[in-house]
Amino acid sequence: MDLFDKCTLNLGPLGQYADQTEGYFMFPKLEGDISNRMIFHGKERLIWSLNNYLGLANHPEVRKADTEGAAAYGMAYPMGARMMSGQTNYHEQLERELATFVKREHAYLLNFGYQGILSVISSIVDRRDVIVYDSEVHACIIDGMRLHFGKRFVYPHNNMENLETQLKRATKMTAETGGGILVITEGVYGMSGDLGKLDKIVALKAKYNFRLLVDDAHGFGTMGPTGAGTDEHYGVQKDVDLYFATFAKSMAGIGGFIAGDYKVIKYLMYNMRSQIFAKSLPMPMVIGALKRLDIIRTQPEHRNKLWTIVNTLQSGLKEAGLDIGNTESPVTPVMLNGTVGEATQITYDLRENYNIFCSIVSYPVVPKGVILLRLIPTAVHTLEDVDYTIKAFKEVKQKLEQKAYTSEMADIENV
Ligand SMILES: Cc1ncc(COP(=O)(O)O)c(C=O)c1O
């Protein structure tokens, strides 16, 4: 068998429908300025699928800072990895400001969120250590753990009783190996919108000796009184030993950071392979991130507007009889029951007849029979957008119940 035979025989769980879905459901193109309305397939649609929570992607001050950063430095500077030749005052300034904002001693920039947290995990544990993690953590955490040579124990999503069971096992094991324990959770779970139970997890520190890493990709900028994250929301910043966030969501940029005690961040700076052996964040990204952070700190109106939209959307959907699960964050899942075919038909109906563009998730990402439509409210949405969307979803639910959608995959050939 040739190595590449698999590429035509089996495209994998997401690729299996590529012929029917590509360009429409998968790899769609959204064009125009990033906002609540963008062009999809030549027509303006109401967009609910961008993690542009605070609306910063197209904020005039942000666009100006990005442009000025690029004009002054281009995309090349600084060349090389931070450790070798890629260090600048701006990188250090951003780290100081991020650390202060999330109330940690020190922070270190990461070139990408995904590779960054993967490397944090793989460098902070060794073969004697045990990782205990939530079953629904993001792929980047799973990949980070794949580089861990020691044991890892999983607890069912947010099941604190089971977490304690795993901590007991891990404590027993590390007593033998001489290692330590790392617990990993997300702050906000990006599909369901529910929160990692950070208050309950840190309470377990009274009984067990472990360190806690929180991936707060969706919580940074959206959660907590100042937007500093889900640990601020719970009032447990002191007990979250390593705080990770990406710039790809509220910050509407690229890159990320890890924050914690000085000695731990210093250790990571000299051991994270994805940073040591990779080029530094380009200057316009850093200058742009400083501006975004400044806006998050000084213009709370964007967060307030976001939450007005979130609260109106979520209460309206619930009143309309739609199941939005247990979200406590801006992430708004709408759960329906149906086949993969029905899911494509609903999405098609929403996009073509209601001009609503949202993400759709069906089997195998969620259990068979579940259709998850995910809405991401932002500060640039309007209350009219919310009202219109609730009405549309109510109608779609009725049509689904009346079996108006068949199980055939939506025909997108002529769209
Ligand atoms: C929970 C979580 N962690 C990490 C990442 C990776 O971040 P980035 O897109 O900056 O690589 C994401 C992004 O999708 C995420 O949702």
The ligand as a Tripos MOL2 file, in Angstrom:
@<TRIPOS>MOLECULE
LIG
   16    16     1     0     0
SMALL
NO_CHARGES

@<TRIPOS>ATOM
      1 C1         -9.7070   26.8290   23.8700 C.3       1 LIG1
      2 C2         -8.6900   27.1960   22.8380 C.ar      1 LIG1
      3 N1         -7.3950   27.0900   23.1150 N.ar      1 LIG1
      4 C3         -6.4480   27.4100   22.2080 C.ar      1 LIG1
      5 C4         -6.7820   27.8340   20.9490 C.ar      1 LIG1
      6 C5         -5.6850   28.1010   19.9420 C.3       1 LIG1
      7 O1         -5.4570   29.4540   19.7590 O.3       1 LIG1
      8 P1         -4.8770   30.0760   18.4080 P.3       1 LIG1
      9 O2         -6.0060   30.1620   17.4390 O.co2     1 LIG1
     10 O3         -4.3560   31.3980   18.8580 O.co2     1 LIG1
     11 O4         -3.7760   29.1920   17.9210 O.co2     1 LIG1
     12 C6         -8.1140   27.9850   20.6260 C.ar      1 LIG1
     13 C7         -8.4690   28.5060   19.2700 C.2       1 LIG1
     14 O5         -9.2890   28.1300   18.5660 O.2       1 LIG1
     15 C8         -9.1060   27.6520   21.5800 C.ar      1 LIG1
     16 O6        -10.4210   27.7550   21.2970 O.3       1 LIG1
@<TRIPOS>BOND
     1     1     2 1
     2     2     3 ar
     3     2    15 ar
     4     3     4 ar
     5     4     5 ar
     6     5     6 1
     7     5    12 ar
     8     6     7 1
     9     7     8 1
    10     8     9 2
    11     8    10 1
    12     8    11 1
    13    12    13 1
    14    12    15 ar
    15    13    14 2
    16    15    16 1
@<TRIPOS>SUBSTRUCTURE
     1 LIG1         1 GROUP 0 **** ****
